[in-house]
Amino acid sequence: MTPIPPAQLTTALDWRYATKKFDPAKKIPADVWAALEHSLVVAPSSFDLQPWKFIVITDPAVRAKLVPVSWGQTQVVDAAHHVVFAVRKGVDVAFVDKFLARQVEVRGGSLEALAGYRGMMTGFVEKITAAGGIDDWATRQIYIALGQFMTAAALLGVDACPMEGIDPAAYDDILGLKGTEFATVVACSVGYRAADDKYATAAKVRFPVADVLSHV
């Protein structure tokens, strides 16, 4: 892999913003979208356990139903794609074993050789479950994937708008997640900004570097 120049990264990050108005006529090319989906599939998570599901909403009728439960934000229907980030609830020892079986399938080796690693993971899962924090831990992993997805989009020149301004329970009802092991956490619309979105050229409002970054 050839690293991109630092200026290319900073330019992409400065260019991106939470897009308020998408151009409904502009679609994301298939190869670009495939790369963005890949960024989700390979997103990092604690222990690599991947306690999530990413749901790409392609049905226009379903997307229309999501607008009222997304604080009326029309990005849901105007953007080329709308992605729902759902957390896997109740991660347990059985899920750890499922992941380890997949690791052996992909990398080879044996489950016996992974016994020590398994013990570390199951010990963590059991401890945090007993403290009532397993779903909170899993939910935090979702934001790692969201961050990678948005950065990948910026590098590919694709606009994005992350949305916590949604009704997760209503999303679950509409998407058929209610009663399953998954629950909506956040969503993200992606596509291309409308030419008249005034926020596209607005200066970023950030605290001074010294207020948010230090070296020790």
MARBA-3410 file (N, C-alpha, C, O; in Angstrom, 1 decimal):
216
0.8,-1.2,0.0,0.0,0.0,0.0,0.9,1.2,0.0,1.9,1.3,0.7 ~ 0.5,2.2,-0.8,1.2,3.5,-0.8,0.4,4.5,0.0,-0.7,4.8,-0.4 ~ 1.0,5.1,1.0,0.3,6.0,1.9,-0.1,7.3,1.1,0.6,7.7,0.2 ~ -1.3,7.8,1.4,-1.6,9.1,0.7,-0.9,10.2,1.4,-0.4,10.1,2.5 ~ -0.7,11.3,0.7,0.0,12.5,1.2,-0.8,13.0,2.4,-2.0,13.0,2.4
-0.1,13.5,3.5,-0.9,14.1,4.6,-1.9,15.2,4.2,-2.9,15.3,4.8 ~ -1.5,16.0,3.2,-2.3,17.1,2.8,-3.6,16.6,2.2,-4.7,17.2,2.3 ~ -3.6,15.4,1.6,-4.8,14.8,1.0,-5.8,14.4,2.1,-7.0,14.6,2.0 ~ -5.3,13.9,3.2,-6.1,13.6,4.3,-6.7,14.8,5.0,-8.0,14.9,5.2 ~ -5.9,15.8,5.3,-6.4,17.0,5.9,-7.4,17.8,5.0,-8.4,18.3,5.5
-7.2,17.7,3.7,-8.1,18.4,2.8,-9.5,17.7,2.8,-10.5,18.4,2.8 ~ -9.5,16.4,2.8,-10.7,15.6,2.8,-11.5,15.8,4.1,-12.7,16.0,4.1 ~ -10.8,15.9,5.2,-11.4,16.1,6.5,-12.0,17.5,6.7,-13.0,17.7,7.3 ~ -11.2,18.5,6.1,-11.7,19.8,6.2,-12.9,20.0,5.2,-13.8,20.9,5.5 ~ -13.0,19.2,4.1,-14.0,19.3,3.1,-15.3,18.8,3.7,-16.4,19.3,3.4
-15.3,17.7,4.5,-16.5,17.1,4.9,-17.2,17.9,5.9,-16.6,18.7,6.7 ~ -18.5,17.7,6.0,-19.4,18.4,7.0,-20.7,17.6,7.1,-20.9,16.7,6.2 ~ -21.4,17.8,8.1,-22.7,17.1,8.2,-23.7,17.6,7.2,-24.3,18.7,7.5 ~ -23.8,17.0,6.1,-24.5,17.5,5.0,-26.0,17.6,5.3,-26.7,16.7,5.7 ~ -26.5,18.8,5.1,-27.9,19.1,5.5,-28.9,18.9,4.3,-30.0,18.6,4.5
-28.3,19.1,3.1,-29.2,18.9,1.9,-28.4,18.2,0.8,-27.4,18.6,0.3 ~ -29.0,17.0,0.5,-28.4,16.2,-0.6,-29.1,16.4,-1.9,-30.2,16.9,-2.0 ~ -28.3,16.1,-3.0,-28.9,16.2,-4.3,-29.5,14.8,-4.6,-28.7,13.9,-4.8 ~ -30.8,14.7,-4.7,-31.4,13.4,-4.9,-31.1,12.7,-6.2,-31.2,11.5,-6.4 ~ -30.7,13.6,-7.2,-30.4,13.0,-8.5,-29.0,12.4,-8.7,-28.7,11.7,-9.6
-28.1,12.7,-7.7,-26.8,12.2,-7.8,-26.6,10.9,-7.0,-26.9,10.8,-5.8 ~ -26.3,9.8,-7.7,-26.1,8.5,-7.1,-24.6,8.2,-6.9,-23.8,8.7,-7.6 ~ -24.3,7.3,-6.0,-23.0,6.9,-5.7,-22.6,5.8,-6.7,-23.3,4.8,-6.7 ~ -21.5,5.9,-7.4,-21.1,4.8,-8.3,-21.0,3.5,-7.6,-20.6,3.5,-6.4 ~ -21.3,2.4,-8.3,-21.3,1.1,-7.6,-19.9,0.7,-7.0,-19.9,0.2,-5.9
-18.8,1.1,-7.7,-17.5,0.7,-7.1,-17.2,1.5,-5.9,-16.5,1.1,-4.9 ~ -17.7,2.8,-5.9,-17.4,3.6,-4.7,-18.3,3.1,-3.5,-17.8,3.1,-2.4 ~ -19.5,2.8,-3.8,-20.3,2.2,-2.7,-19.8,0.9,-2.2,-19.8,0.7,-1.0 ~ -19.3,0.1,-3.1,-18.7,-1.2,-2.6,-17.5,-0.9,-1.7,-17.4,-1.6,-0.7 ~ -16.7,0.1,-2.0,-15.6,0.4,-1.1,-16.1,0.9,0.3,-15.5,0.6,1.3
-17.2,1.7,0.3,-17.7,2.2,1.5,-18.3,1.0,2.4,-18.2,1.0,3.6 ~ -19.0,0.1,1.7,-19.5,-1.1,2.4,-18.3,-1.8,3.0,-18.4,-2.4,4.1 ~ -17.2,-1.9,2.3,-16.0,-2.6,2.8,-15.5,-2.0,4.0,-15.0,-2.6,4.9 ~ -15.5,-0.6,4.0,-15.0,0.1,5.2,-15.8,-0.3,6.4,-15.3,-0.2,7.6 ~ -17.1,-0.6,6.3,-17.9,-1.1,7.4,-17.5,-2.5,7.8,-17.4,-2.8,9.0
-17.4,-3.4,6.8,-17.1,-4.8,7.1,-15.8,-4.9,7.9,-15.6,-5.8,8.7 ~ -14.8,-4.1,7.5,-13.4,-4.3,8.1,-13.2,-3.3,9.3,-12.1,-3.2,9.7 ~ -14.3,-2.6,9.7,-14.1,-1.7,10.8,-13.6,-2.4,12.1,-14.0,-3.5,12.3 ~ -12.7,-1.7,12.8,-12.2,-2.3,14.0,-13.2,-2.3,15.2,-14.0,-1.4,15.2 ~ -13.0,-3.2,16.1,-13.8,-3.2,17.3,-13.0,-3.9,18.4,-12.0,-4.6,18.1
-13.4,-3.7,19.6,-12.7,-4.3,20.8,-12.7,-5.8,20.6,-13.8,-6.4,20.4 ~ -11.5,-6.5,20.7,-11.4,-7.9,20.6,-11.7,-8.3,19.1,-11.7,-9.5,18.8 ~ -12.0,-7.4,18.3,-12.5,-7.7,16.9,-13.9,-8.4,16.9,-14.2,-9.2,16.0 ~ -14.6,-8.3,18.0,-15.9,-9.0,18.1,-17.0,-8.6,17.2,-18.0,-9.3,17.0 ~ -17.0,-7.4,16.7,-17.9,-6.9,15.8,-19.4,-7.0,16.2,-20.2,-7.7,15.6
-19.7,-6.4,17.4,-21.1,-6.6,17.9,-22.1,-5.6,17.2,-22.7,-4.7,17.8 ~ -22.3,-5.8,15.9,-23.1,-4.9,15.2,-23.7,-5.5,13.9,-23.4,-6.7,13.6 ~ -24.6,-4.8,13.3,-25.1,-5.0,12.0,-25.4,-3.7,11.3,-25.9,-2.8,11.9 ~ -25.0,-3.6,10.0,-25.2,-2.4,9.3,-26.3,-2.6,8.2,-26.2,-3.6,7.4 ~ -27.3,-1.9,8.3,-28.5,-2.1,7.5,-28.6,-0.9,6.4,-28.8,0.2,6.8
-28.4,-1.3,5.2,-28.5,-0.3,4.1,-30.0,-0.2,3.6,-30.5,-1.2,3.1 ~ -30.6,0.9,3.8,-32.1,1.0,3.5,-32.2,1.4,2.0,-31.9,2.5,1.6 ~ -32.6,0.5,1.2,-32.8,0.7,-0.3,-34.2,1.0,-0.7,-34.4,1.6,-1.7 ~ -35.2,0.5,0.1,-36.6,0.6,-0.3,-37.1,2.0,0.0,-37.1,2.5,1.1 ~ -37.5,2.7,-1.1,-37.9,4.1,-0.9,-39.1,4.2,0.0,-39.2,5.2,0.8
-40.0,3.3,0.1,-41.1,3.3,1.0,-40.7,3.2,2.4,-41.2,3.9,3.3 ~ -39.7,2.4,2.7,-39.2,2.3,4.0,-38.5,3.6,4.4,-38.6,4.0,5.6 ~ -37.7,4.1,3.5,-37.0,5.4,3.9,-38.0,6.5,4.1,-37.8,7.3,5.0 ~ -39.1,6.5,3.4,-40.1,7.5,3.6,-40.7,7.4,5.0,-41.0,8.4,5.7 ~ -40.9,6.1,5.5,-41.4,5.9,6.8,-40.5,6.4,7.9,-40.9,6.7,9.0
-39.2,6.4,7.6,-38.2,6.7,8.6,-38.0,8.3,8.8,-37.5,8.7,9.8 ~ -38.5,9.0,7.8,-38.4,10.5,7.9,-39.0,11.1,9.2,-38.4,11.8,9.9 ~ -40.3,10.7,9.4,-41.0,11.3,10.6,-40.3,10.9,11.9,-40.4,11.6,12.9 ~ -39.6,9.7,11.9,-39.0,9.3,13.2,-37.5,9.7,13.1,-36.7,9.1,13.9 ~ -37.1,10.5,12.2,-35.8,11.1,12.1,-35.8,12.6,12.3,-35.1,13.3,11.6
-36.7,13.1,13.1,-36.9,14.5,13.3,-37.2,15.2,12.0,-36.9,16.4,11.9 ~ -37.8,14.5,11.1,-38.2,15.2,9.8,-37.1,15.5,8.9,-37.2,16.2,7.9 ~ -35.9,14.9,9.1,-34.7,15.2,8.3,-34.9,14.5,7.0,-34.9,13.3,6.9 ~ -34.9,15.3,5.9,-35.1,14.8,4.6,-33.9,14.1,3.9,-34.0,13.5,2.9 ~ -32.7,14.2,4.6,-31.6,13.5,4.1,-31.8,12.0,4.0,-31.3,11.4,3.2
-32.7,11.6,4.8,-33.1,10.1,4.8,-33.5,9.7,3.4,-33.2,8.6,3.0 ~ -34.3,10.5,2.8,-34.8,10.1,1.5,-34.1,10.8,0.3,-34.1,10.2,-0.8 ~ -33.4,11.9,0.6,-32.7,12.6,-0.5,-31.3,12.0,-0.8,-30.8,12.1,-1.9 ~ -30.7,11.5,0.2,-29.3,11.0,0.0,-29.4,9.7,-0.8,-30.4,9.0,-1.0 ~ -28.2,9.4,-1.4,-28.2,8.2,-2.3,-28.4,6.9,-1.4,-29.0,5.9,-1.9
-27.8,6.9,-0.2,-28.0,5.7,0.7,-28.2,6.2,2.1,-27.8,7.3,2.5 ~ -28.9,5.4,2.8,-29.2,5.6,4.3,-28.8,4.3,5.0,-29.4,3.3,4.7 ~ -27.9,4.5,5.9,-27.4,3.3,6.6,-27.7,3.4,8.1,-27.5,4.4,8.8 ~ -28.3,2.3,8.6,-28.6,2.2,10.0,-27.5,1.3,10.7,-27.2,0.2,10.3 ~ -27.0,1.8,11.8,-26.0,1.1,12.6,-26.7,0.5,13.8,-27.2,1.3,14.7
-26.8,-0.8,13.9,-27.5,-1.5,14.9,-26.5,-2.2,15.8,-25.5,-2.8,15.3 ~ -26.7,-2.2,17.1,-25.8,-2.9,18.0,-26.4,-4.3,18.3,-27.6,-4.6,18.3 ~ -25.5,-5.3,18.4,-25.9,-6.6,18.8,-26.0,-6.6,20.3,-25.0,-6.4,21.0 ~ -27.1,-6.9,20.8,-27.4,-6.9,22.3,-27.0,-8.2,22.9,-27.0,-9.3,22.2 ~ -26.6,-8.2,24.2,-26.4,-9.4,24.9,-25.2,-10.3,24.4,-25.3,-11.5,24.4
-24.1,-9.6,24.0,-22.9,-10.4,23.6,-22.6,-11.3,24.8,-22.5,-10.9,25.9 ~ -22.4,-12.6,24.5,-22.1,-13.6,25.5,-21.0,-14.5,25.1,-20.4,-14.4,24.1 ~ -20.8,-15.5,25.9,-19.8,-16.5,25.7,-20.0,-17.2,24.4,-19.1,-17.5,23.6 ~ -21.3,-17.5,24.1,-21.6,-18.2,22.8,-21.2,-17.4,21.6,-20.7,-17.9,20.6 ~ -21.3,-16.1,21.7,-20.9,-15.2,20.6,-19.4,-15.1,20.5,-18.9,-15.1,19.4
-18.7,-15.2,21.6,-17.2,-15.2,21.6,-16.8,-16.5,20.9,-15.9,-16.5,20.0 ~ -17.4,-17.6,21.2,-17.1,-18.9,20.5,-17.4,-18.9,19.0,-16.6,-19.4,18.2 ~ -18.5,-18.2,18.7,-18.8,-18.0,17.2,-17.7,-17.3,16.5,-17.2,-17.6,15.4 ~ -17.2,-16.2,17.2,-16.1,-15.4,16.6,-14.8,-16.2,16.5,-14.1,-16.2,15.5 ~ -14.5,-17.0,17.5,-13.3,-17.8,17.5,-13.3,-18.9,16.4,-12.3,-19.2,15.8
-14.5,-19.4,16.2,-14.7,-20.4,15.2,-14.4,-19.8,13.8,-13.8,-20.4,12.9 ~ -14.9,-18.6,13.6,-14.7,-17.9,12.4,-13.2,-17.6,12.2,-12.6,-17.6,11.1 ~ -12.5,-17.2,13.3,-11.1,-17.0,13.2,-10.3,-18.2,12.8,-9.4,-18.1,11.9 ~ -10.7,-19.4,13.3,-10.0,-20.6,12.8,-10.3,-20.9,11.4,-9.4,-21.3,10.6 ~ -11.5,-20.6,11.0,-11.9,-20.8,9.6,-11.1,-19.9,8.6,-10.7,-20.3,7.6
-10.8,-18.7,9.0,-10.1,-17.7,8.2,-8.6,-17.9,8.3,-7.9,-17.9,7.2 ~ -8.1,-18.0,9.5,-6.7,-18.1,9.7,-6.1,-19.5,9.8,-4.8,-19.6,9.7 ~ -6.9,-20.4,10.0,-6.4,-21.8,10.3,-6.1,-21.9,11.8,-6.5,-21.1,12.6 ~ -5.4,-23.0,12.2,-5.1,-23.2,13.6,-6.2,-24.0,14.2,-7.0,-24.7,13.5 ~ -6.3,-23.9,15.5,-7.3,-24.7,16.2,-7.9,-23.9,17.4,-7.3,-23.0,17.9
-9.1,-24.3,17.8,-9.7,-23.7,18.9,-8.9,-23.9,20.2,-8.8,-23.1,21.1 ~ -8.2,-25.1,20.3,-7.4,-25.4,21.4,-6.3,-24.4,21.6,-5.9,-24.0,22.7 ~ -5.7,-24.0,20.5,-4.6,-23.1,20.6,-5.0,-21.7,21.0,-4.2,-20.9,21.4 ~ -6.3,-21.4,20.9,-6.9,-20.1,21.2,-7.5,-20.1,22.6,-8.2,-19.2,23.0 ~ -7.2,-21.2,23.4,-7.9,-21.3,24.7,-7.6,-20.1,25.6,-8.4,-19.6,26.3
-6.3,-19.7,25.6,-5.9,-18.5,26.5,-6.6,-17.3,26.1,-7.1,-16.5,26.9 ~ -6.7,-17.0,24.8,-7.3,-15.8,24.2,-8.8,-15.9,24.6,-9.4,-14.9,24.9 ~ -9.4,-17.1,24.4,-10.8,-17.3,24.7,-11.1,-16.9,26.2,-12.1,-16.3,26.5 ~ -10.2,-17.4,27.1,-10.4,-17.1,28.5,-10.4,-15.7,28.8,-11.2,-15.2,29.6 ~ -9.5,-14.9,28.1,-9.4,-13.5,28.4,-10.7,-12.8,27.9,-11.3,-11.9,28.6
-11.2,-13.2,26.7,-12.4,-12.6,26.2,-13.7,-12.9,27.0,-14.5,-12.1,27.4 ~ -13.8,-14.2,27.3,-15.0,-14.6,28.0,-15.0,-14.0,29.5,-16.0,-13.7,30.0 ~ -13.8,-13.9,30.0,-13.7,-13.3,31.3,-14.2,-11.8,31.3,-14.9,-11.4,32.2 ~ -13.8,-11.1,30.3,-14.2,-9.7,30.1,-15.7,-9.7,29.9,-16.4,-8.9,30.6 ~ -16.2,-10.5,29.0,-17.7,-10.5,28.7,-18.5,-10.8,29.9,-19.5,-10.1,30.2
-18.1,-11.8,30.7,-18.8,-12.2,31.9,-18.8,-11.1,32.9,-19.8,-10.9,33.6 ~ -17.6,-10.5,33.1,-17.5,-9.5,34.1,-18.3,-8.2,33.8,-19.1,-7.7,34.7 ~ -18.3,-7.8,32.6,-19.0,-6.6,32.2,-20.5,-6.8,32.1,-21.3,-6.0,32.4 ~ -20.9,-8.1,31.8,-22.3,-8.5,31.8,-22.8,-8.5,33.2,-24.0,-8.0,33.4 ~ -22.1,-9.0,34.1,-22.5,-9.0,35.5,-22.7,-7.6,36.1,-23.5,-7.4,36.9
-21.9,-6.6,35.6,-22.0,-5.3,36.0,-23.1,-4.5,35.2,-23.4,-3.3,35.5 ~ -23.8,-5.2,34.3,-24.9,-4.6,33.5,-24.4,-3.6,32.4,-25.2,-2.8,32.0 ~ -23.1,-3.8,32.0,-22.6,-2.8,31.0,-22.3,-3.4,29.6,-21.7,-2.7,28.8 ~ -22.7,-4.6,29.3,-22.3,-5.3,28.1,-22.9,-4.5,26.9,-22.2,-4.4,25.9 ~ -24.1,-4.1,26.9,-24.7,-3.4,25.8,-24.2,-2.0,25.6,-24.0,-1.5,24.5
-23.8,-1.3,26.7,-23.2,0.0,26.6,-21.8,-0.2,25.9,-21.4,0.6,25.1 ~ -21.1,-1.2,26.3,-19.8,-1.5,25.7,-19.9,-1.7,24.2,-19.2,-1.2,23.4 ~ -20.9,-2.6,23.8,-21.1,-2.9,22.4,-21.5,-1.6,21.6,-21.1,-1.5,20.5 ~ -22.3,-0.8,22.3,-22.8,0.4,21.6,-21.6,1.3,21.3,-21.6,2.0,20.2 ~ -20.6,1.4,22.2,-19.5,2.3,21.9,-18.7,1.8,20.7,-18.0,2.6,20.0
-18.7,0.5,20.4,-18.1,0.0,19.2,-18.7,0.5,18.0,-18.0,0.7,16.9 ~ -20.0,0.8,18.0,-20.7,1.3,16.8,-20.1,2.6,16.3,-20.0,2.8,15.1 ~ -19.7,3.4,17.3,-19.1,4.7,16.9,-17.8,4.6,16.2,-17.4,5.5,15.5 ~ -17.0,3.6,16.5,-15.8,3.3,15.9,-16.0,3.1,14.4,-15.4,3.6,13.5 ~ -17.0,2.2,14.1,-17.4,1.9,12.7,-17.9,3.1,12.0,-17.6,3.4,10.8
-18.7,3.9,12.7,-19.3,5.1,12.1,-18.2,6.1,11.7,-18.2,6.7,10.6 ~ -17.2,6.3,12.6,-16.1,7.2,12.3,-15.3,6.7,11.1,-14.9,7.5,10.3 ~ -15.0,5.4,11.0,-14.3,4.9,9.9,-15.1,5.1,8.6,-14.5,5.5,7.6 ~ -16.4,4.9,8.6,-17.3,5.0,7.5,-17.3,6.4,7.0,-17.1,6.7,5.8 ~ -17.4,7.4,7.9,-17.4,8.8,7.5,-16.1,9.3,6.9,-16.0,10.1,6.0
-15.0,8.8,7.5,-13.7,9.2,7.0,-13.4,8.6,5.6,-12.9,9.3,4.7 ~ -13.8,7.3,5.4,-13.7,6.7,4.1,-14.5,7.5,3.1,-14.1,7.7,2.0 ~ -15.7,7.9,3.5,-16.6,8.6,2.6,-15.9,9.9,2.2,-15.9,10.3,1.0 ~ -15.3,10.7,3.1,-14.7,11.9,2.8,-13.5,11.7,1.9,-13.3,12.5,0.9 ~ -12.7,10.7,2.1,-11.6,10.4,1.2,-12.0,10.0,-0.2,-11.3,10.2,-1.2
-13.2,9.5,-0.4,-13.7,9.2,-1.7,-14.6,10.3,-2.3,-15.2,10.1,-3.3 ~ -14.7,11.4,-1.6,-15.5,12.6,-2.1,-16.9,12.4,-2.0,-17.7,13.0,-2.7 ~ -17.4,11.6,-1.0,-18.8,11.3,-0.8,-19.2,12.0,0.5,-18.5,12.0,1.5 ~ -20.3,12.7,0.5,-20.8,13.4,1.6,-21.6,12.5,2.6,-22.2,11.5,2.1 ~ -21.6,12.9,3.8,-22.3,12.1,4.8,-22.9,13.0,5.9,-22.5,14.1,6.1
-24.0,12.5,6.5,-24.6,13.1,7.6,-25.0,12.1,8.7,-26.0,11.4,8.5 ~ -24.2,12.1,9.8,-24.5,11.1,10.8,-25.8,11.7,11.6,-25.9,12.9,11.7 ~ -26.6,10.7,12.0,-27.9,11.1,12.7,-28.1,10.4,14.0,-28.3,9.2,14.0 ~ -28.0,11.1,15.1,-28.5,10.6,16.4,-29.9,11.2,16.6,-30.6,10.7,17.5 ~ -30.3,12.1,15.8,-31.6,12.7,15.9,-32.6,11.8,15.3,-33.3,12.2,14.3
-32.8,10.6,15.9,-33.7,9.7,15.4,-34.4,9.0,16.6,-33.9,9.1,17.7 ~ -35.5,8.3,16.4,-36.2,7.6,17.4,-35.8,6.1,17.2,-36.4,5.4,16.4 ~ -34.8,5.6,18.0,-34.3,4.3,17.8,-35.4,3.2,17.9,-35.4,2.2,17.1 ~ -36.3,3.3,18.8,-37.3,2.3,19.0,-38.2,2.3,17.8,-38.7,1.2,17.4 ~ -38.6,3.5,17.3,-39.4,3.5,16.1,-38.7,2.9,14.9,-39.3,2.2,14.0
-37.4,3.2,14.7,-36.6,2.6,13.7,-36.7,1.0,13.8,-36.9,0.3,12.8 ~ -36.5,0.5,15.1,-36.6,-0.9,15.3,-37.9,-1.5,14.8,-38.0,-2.6,14.2 ~ -39.0,-0.8,15.1,-40.3,-1.2,14.7,-40.4,-1.3,13.1,-40.9,-2.3,12.6 ~ -40.0,-0.2,12.5,-40.1,-0.1,11.0,-39.2,-1.2,10.3,-39.6,-1.7,9.3 ~ -38.0,-1.4,10.9,-37.0,-2.3,10.3,-37.2,-3.7,10.7,-36.4,-4.6,10.3
-38.1,-4.0,11.6,-38.3,-5.4,12.0,-37.3,-5.9,13.0,-37.0,-7.1,13.1 ~ -36.6,-5.0,13.7,-35.6,-5.3,14.6,-36.1,-5.6,16.0,-35.5,-6.3,16.8 ~ -37.3,-5.2,16.3,-37.9,-5.4,17.6,-38.0,-6.9,17.9,-38.6,-7.6,17.1 ~ -37.5,-7.3,19.1,-37.6,-8.7,19.4,-36.4,-9.5,18.9,-36.4,-10.7,19.2 ~ -35.5,-8.8,18.2,-34.3,-9.5,17.7,-33.1,-9.2,18.6,-33.3,-8.5,19.6
-32.0,-9.7,18.3,-30.8,-9.4,19.1,-30.1,-8.1,18.7,-29.1,-7.7,19.3 ~ -30.7,-7.4,17.7,-30.2,-6.1,17.3,-31.1,-4.9,17.6,-32.3,-5.1,17.8 ~ -30.5,-3.7,17.8,-31.2,-2.5,18.1,-30.5,-1.3,17.5,-29.3,-1.2,17.5 ~ -31.3,-0.4,16.9,-30.8,0.8,16.3,-30.1,1.7,17.3,-30.5,1.9,18.4 ~ -28.9,2.2,16.8,-28.1,3.1,17.7,-28.1,4.5,17.0,-28.4,5.5,17.6
-27.7,4.5,15.7,-27.4,5.7,15.0,-27.6,5.4,13.5,-27.6,4.3,13.1 ~ -27.8,6.5,12.7,-27.9,6.3,11.3,-27.0,7.3,10.5,-26.5,8.2,11.1 ~ -26.8,7.1,9.3,-25.9,8.0,8.5,-26.4,8.0,7.0,-26.4,6.9,6.4 ~ -26.7,9.1,6.6,-27.1,9.3,5.2,-25.8,9.7,4.4,-25.0,10.5,4.8 ~ -25.7,9.1,3.2,-24.5,9.4,2.4,-24.9,9.6,0.9,-25.9,9.0,0.4
-24.2,10.5,0.2,-24.5,10.8,-1.1,-23.7,12.0,-1.6,-22.5,12.1,-1.2 ~ -24.3,13.0,-2.2,-23.6,14.2,-2.7,-24.4,15.4,-2.4,-25.6,15.5,-2.6 ~ -23.7,16.4,-1.9,-24.4,17.6,-1.4,-25.1,18.4,-2.5,-24.7,18.3,-3.7 ~ -26.2,19.0,-2.2,-26.9,19.9,-3.2,-26.1,21.1,-3.4,-25.4,21.6,-2.5 ~ -26.2,21.7,-4.6,-25.4,22.9,-4.9,-25.8,24.1,-4.0,-25.0,25.0,-3.8
-27.0,24.1,-3.5,-27.5,25.2,-2.7,-27.5,24.9,-1.2,-28.2,25.6,-0.5 ~ -26.7,23.9,-0.8,-26.7,23.7,0.7,-25.7,24.7,1.2,-24.5,24.6,1.0 ~ -26.3,25.7,1.9,-25.5,26.8,2.5,-24.4,26.4,3.5,-23.4,27.1,3.7 ~ -24.6,25.2,4.1,-23.6,24.8,5.1,-22.4,24.2,4.5,-21.4,24.0,5.2 ~ -22.4,24.0,3.2,-21.2,23.4,2.5,-20.0,24.3,2.6,-18.9,23.8,2.7
-20.2,25.6,2.6,-19.1,26.6,2.6,-19.0,27.3,3.9,-18.1,28.2,4.0 ~ -19.8,26.9,4.9,-19.6,27.5,6.2,-18.3,27.1,6.9,-18.0,25.9,6.8 ~ -17.7,28.0,7.5,-16.5,27.6,8.3,-16.8,26.7,9.4,-17.8,26.8,10.1 ~ -15.9,25.7,9.6,-16.0,24.8,10.7,-15.8,25.6,12.0,-14.9,26.4,12.1 ~ -16.7,25.3,13.0,-16.6,26.0,14.3,-16.0,24.9,15.3,-16.6,24.0,15.7
-14.7,25.1,15.6,-14.0,24.2,16.5,-13.3,25.0,17.5,-12.9,26.2,17.3 ~ -13.1,24.5,18.7,-12.4,25.2,19.7,-10.9,25.3,19.3,-10.5,24.5,18.5 ~ -10.2,26.2,19.9,-8.8,26.4,19.5,-8.1,25.1,19.8,-8.4,24.3,20.7 ~ -7.0,24.8,19.0,-6.3,23.5,19.1,-5.8,23.3,20.6,-5.9,22.2,21.1 ~ -5.3,24.4,21.2,-4.8,24.3,22.6,-5.8,23.8,23.6,-5.5,23.3,24.6
-7.1,24.1,23.3,-8.2,23.7,24.2,-8.5,22.2,24.1,-9.1,21.6,25.0 ~ -8.2,21.6,22.9,-8.6,20.2,22.7,-7.5,19.2,22.5,-7.7,18.0,22.4 ~ -6.3,19.7,22.4,-5.1,18.9,22.1,-4.0,19.3,22.9,-3.6,20.4,23.0 ~ -3.4,18.3,23.6,-2.2,18.5,24.4,-1.2,17.4,24.2,-1.5,16.3,23.7 ~ 0.0,17.7,24.6,1.1,16.7,24.6,1.7,16.6,26.0,2.0,17.5,26.6
2.0,15.3,26.4,2.6,15.1,27.7,3.8,14.2,27.5,4.5,13.9,28.5
END
